[in-house]
Amino acid sequence: MERRKFIRDLSSCGISLTVVPGIAVSGLGHTPPSDKLNIAGIGIGGKGSVNLRNMVEQNIVALCDCDFDYANRVFDTYPKAKKYKDYRVMLEKRKDIDAVVIATPDHTHALQAAAAMELGKHVYVQKPLTHTVWESRYLTQLAKRTGVVTQMGNEGHSNDTVYEVAEIVQSGCLGVIKEVHVWTNRPIWRQGMPKPVKKAAVPSTLDWDLFIGPAKMRDYSPEYHPWIWRGWWDFGTGALGDMGCHLLDVPNYALQLGPPIAFQASSSLVNTESAPVAAKVSYLFPARKNLPYCALPELELTWYDGGLMPSRPYDLPNDAPMDPGGGFLFVGSEATLIAQSYGGNWKVYKNGSEVKPQTKVDLGRIPDSPQGGGRHEMHFVNCCKDGGTPASNFEYAGPFNEMVVMGNLAVRLQSLKKTLLWDSENMKVTNIGADEKIKTTNLLPYSDDIVTRKVDSASKVPVEWNALEMCNEWIKHQYLNEYKL
């Protein structure tokens, strides 16, 4: 059977998320020039450089970054690639691009991905997929309309341990699961900070307007770029957005969670500018359709960040690993499973002793590529060339990312002191009155030292906002006309 037809047939049977046979990939560990993708990168100074490096033996034809100094080492790695600062100019001029890797700050993901997808380009977008719930829904629908190959960059979703843990859960080895706990030590960058006041000159190699993009203009500060943008509400999604797509992935996949029906949060001080130092978010999921060996009743999932952790189950032995750096805990009626990110180092305990579960289902695995490189990235590459569906395509990643980033709604709306009820179809919190107010804090710097800043009680200015208006804004940003999707 002709190779590409074989993969398309696999896809139509619904099994392309699992094993792609060796005959479906190019050659025997060698990629002929005619079988290479022409790939462009947007936001290449950080994680984007890793993704490009993991897409081995492909043509990196164009590189885009608003800060040429930050991206310089990547430019040196691919000297034949054309350099751009504005992704719109790159997409307009380079008609030869097959696929785009996007690893910019969260607030620009949706705009860049949508622009590429509308032109028929395949897209690999770093996690979190988008800044808001609405943007996730939009990209999910756009992927279906355009038919391009998509992948979210939660690279661990291609690890074998994801499927090992899911097989344990879906085989009923833990019994009925009604409680899941997930935690991280992030943020490892500064959060809970006031807006910088000390002015700094914009580096000559940085186009600050392009970095700001659809966000409200503000003065440049090294507190925003590079990397630590993720702690600021206008650019990032805090610890939850950064690590949620890693640590919540196995619970979401194994338990087929879908959208929650309610959520709530508590945290350290919430301020107008940046995410809190530590937070706890609880999601309530409705009962789902039972699997052959596993019931899926109503379930509560609780997220902890900033070093917060769930209480240790009393019947666990002292050497049961609850890694403070990050992990998750499935509490079942028959047994408990503890693991690290993406199911790493998983262990199952029953009646206080470790046991080896016997599974009844086989979910397959994402294969390594004969060319080498990153499994997640190369699965995307080979699906672009040969058909099939990547493991974290937008049909999976879009709804998953909605759940992740909506947790920040709970954090920012917690002063309402209520459980928030969620209408997923209409993307609305249904129990906020038109005149309700939320209370937050505007932090004023104790000094203008942007590195060792202190805050005292005198610098905490109370702020009130209309709760419904702000909730709707955080679900779907009202961007400038230039950046409307």
Number of C-alpha atoms within 10 A of each C-alpha: 6 7 13 16 13 16 24 16 14 18 15 11 9 11 16 21 20 18 14 23 11 13 11 19 22 19 13 11 12 13 16 11 10 6 16 18 21 15 24 29 28 26 24 28 25 15 16 23 21 15 25 23 17 17 24 19 18 19 20 25 20 25 27 26 26 24 23 21 15 18 21 13 13 21 22 10 12 16 12 13 19 15 19 19 20 16 23 14 11 19 20 11 10 13 10 14 22 21 25 26 28 30 28 26 25 25 26 22 24 22 19 23 25 19 16 24 22 15 15 17 26 27 30 27 28 24 26 32 33 31 29 26 27 21 24 25 19 15 25 19 15 17 23 13 11 14 14 19 25 31 29 29 26 24 20 21 24 24 18 17 21 23 23 22 25 22 21 22 26 25 21 24 23 22 18 19 23 19 16 22 21 26 30 26 19 22 22 12 13 19 24 20 26 23 20 23 14 13 12 11 9 13 14 10 13 18 16 19 13 15 24 19 17 21 18 10 12 11 14 20 19 17 17 18 16 14 16 19 22 26 28 23 21 20 24 25 29 29 26 31 24 22 24 28 29 23 25 26 24 24 23 18 17 17 21 17 21 17 20 22 15 20 25 24 25 20 19 14 14 25 24 20 19 24 29 25 23 24 23 23 23 21 25 22 20 17 13 15 11 13 13 11 15 19 20 20 16 15 20 18 22 23 25 26 26 22 17 16 23 16 7 12 12 8 12 16 14 10 6 18 15 18 16 13 15 21 26 28 25 22 20 19 15 14 22 25 23 23 25 24 27 28 27 17 12 19 19 22 21 17 12 16 12 16 13 11 17 11 17 13 16 14 16 16 18 22 18 18 22 16 17 14 18 20 21 27 25 23 26 28 27 22 22 21 18 19 22 26 29 26 24 24 21 28 18 17 26 27 19 26 27 26 25 27 26 25 24 25 22 25 21 25 25 21 16 16 11 14 17 22 17 19 15 17 7 9 16 17 19 13 13 19 10 10 10 13 19 18 18 20 17 17 23 20 20 15 13 14 12 18 10 8 13 15 14 10 9 9 15 16 12 12 13 11 14 15 21 21 14 17 20 16 13 20 21 15 19 13 14 11 8 8 13 10 12
